[in-house]
Amino acid sequence: MQMKTTDDFFIPDNEVKLPEELDYSRVDEYIRSAEAFSRSTYQSVYIIDYFKQNFLYVSPNPMFLCGLTPEQMMKLGYRFYLEYVPEDEQQFLIDLNEAGFSFHNSIPISERKDWYISYDFHILNGGKKILVNHKLTPLA
């Protein structure tokens, strides 16, 4: 089995090539909304920036963070999945990423906010596998 890299998660279907495709003026609004939502739920919330290939926001839910602070997880970026997801599940996440973006790109832009993808995978927290349900919701 070939070792995975963070580049495996960033495929042509989710690549943002031109900065003019982005509206960074709304980032703070999205982050404030995510912060408000994370305060009202036990759910872990994060926002991915596919242009810069990092996390814009990570909520402070201790279960999902595997003992890390939100700042440490943001610094890890997608390496989090390589270090905290069991190796035998990493290819599943990569395959799901590809299938999910293929599906997302087939939906008319005006309908994309009406859809989400939900799936389960494990994270390793203190050497123990914890099953997490992940819902991927596009912001645009």
ZIDA-V74355 format. One record per run of one state. SS is the DSSP state (alpha for helix, beta for strand, coil for the rest). FROM is the first residue (numbers start at 1). TO is the last residue. If there is no record, write none. Layout:
SS;FROM;TO, SS;FROM;TO
This chain:
coil;1;5, alpha;6;9, coil;10;11, alpha;12;14, coil;15;18, alpha;19;21, coil;22;23, alpha;24;39, coil;40;45, beta;46;49, coil;50;53, beta;54;58, coil;59;61, alpha;62;65, coil;66;69, alpha;70;76, coil;77;78, alpha;79;84, coil;85;86, alpha;87;106, coil;107;108, alpha;109;114, coil;115;115, beta;116;125, coil;126;127, beta;128;137, coil;138;140
